Amino acid sequence: MIYQNIKQKLAGALNRLSIALLPNYIKKSGGKKRIFVSYIVEPLKKRQDPDYFKGHQNHQETVIIEDILNELNLSYVFHHYALPLNFVNGRFDVVFGLEPNFGNLCKKNPQAVKIYYATGSYYKHQNGEIRRRTDEFKQKYGINYPYVRLVKEHDSCQIADYIIQIGSSHTIETYPAHLKDKILLIDQTCHEFEDFDLEEKLERTSTSDYIWFGSFGSILKGLDLVLEFFLDNPHLTLHVVGPVEEKFISVFQDRINQVKNIYLYGFMNMDSKEFRDIAMKCAFLIYPSASEGGWPGSALNLQTLGIIPILSRWASGPTIRELGFLLPDLSLKSIAEAVSWSSQLSRTEVSDLARKNRQAVVMKHNKQRFKAQLKDHLELIFNKHRLS
């Protein structure tokens, strides 16, 4: 586990270095109207690298954003959202993207149409949940533990004219009332698994195998609750996929070693045979996250593979009850209710839900739909402000 953490930290450092060494912006002269995009730039420089686009869904979404701007005949500057604004000058008609550079450019262009691109829940909701859940963890285990994934205070939502939000109606609930009218929803994309055979998966599925699949911020993502439940239920198997903080897992490691029903894999390539083998085995995803940008990519990707979701309100949308189980709250009792529900499903019901999940995600969370939704929103805004 220590070796995996070292590898993950080294890979992250090398990735950050590679981004820093690349020019941190892309500029194109098109039409008369100019838009500044504060987001990520690396995907635009790696269009010819298919393996790169097997990573996070924001890679392919960034390329789609640039394609839309080209189709709308806009001049644009893409700039990394957090890197220094060297060589960025001139007047912009539209400022789009993430903080902090979204706010920096809005202040330099007060006349611009300001479109905040929200990829997570309202940041004050996230920060509040991080503090609440971490304080619970600290009190329960009697240890000092840092607040992981806190978002720095910013006023992007307040200064924005519009908020284009990746998420669902549940995501909108995380915002204060005075900001909700600004929000335009879009559905994020998910991974496209090649050569996946759902019927083969259903033959191999074990209804006693569950998966937690997430990124760093183990407490925010509810991994502590999931581990506690499965430690007390050794007849069930849990597969933990994704980076886990070393200090966090040390709280549970001795007990995990004793029960032998919990497997920790660290980060995995979703196209690897190892990941596919785990996904083929698991019937259910369990993910009691306290803050997400609507239905998270980790859940959508597994649903595409026929895995039935057990999700919190903040990691789902209104259709969760049709596709899986909505956790009433973030507690061991709720997880016990969910597992009880899942254990009572017949083999036929599991297969039917697996097919229903795959169909729902493939139909709704694809690149074509993402592009159509985002382009429609942008055209509506640009026409309203006579920018097209």
VENMO-V391495 format. One record per run of one state. SS is the DSSP state (A for helix, B for strand, O for the rest). FROM is the first residue (numbers start at 0). LEN is the number of residues. Records with the same first field share a line. If there is no record, write none. Layout:
BEGIN
SS=FROM-LEN / FROM-LEN
END
This chain:
BEGIN
O=0-1 / 21-3 / 28-5 / 39-2 / 45-6 / 54-2 / 71-3 / 80-13 / 97-3 / 108-4 / 118-4 / 141-14 / 159-2 / 166-2 / 172-4 / 180-2 / 186-11 / 204-1 / 213-9 / 231-5 / 241-4 / 250-2 / 259-2 / 266-6 / 287-9 / 304-3 / 311-1 / 315-4 / 323-1 / 326-5 / 343-3 / 364-2 / 384-4
A=1-20 / 41-4 / 51-3 / 56-15 / 100-8 / 122-19 / 155-4 / 168-4 / 176-4 / 197-7 / 222-9 / 245-5 / 252-7 / 272-9 / 296-8 / 312-3 / 319-4 / 331-12 / 346-18 / 366-18
B=24-4 / 33-6 / 74-6 / 93-4 / 112-6 / 161-5 / 182-4 / 205-8 / 236-5 / 261-5 / 281-6 / 307-4 / 324-2
END
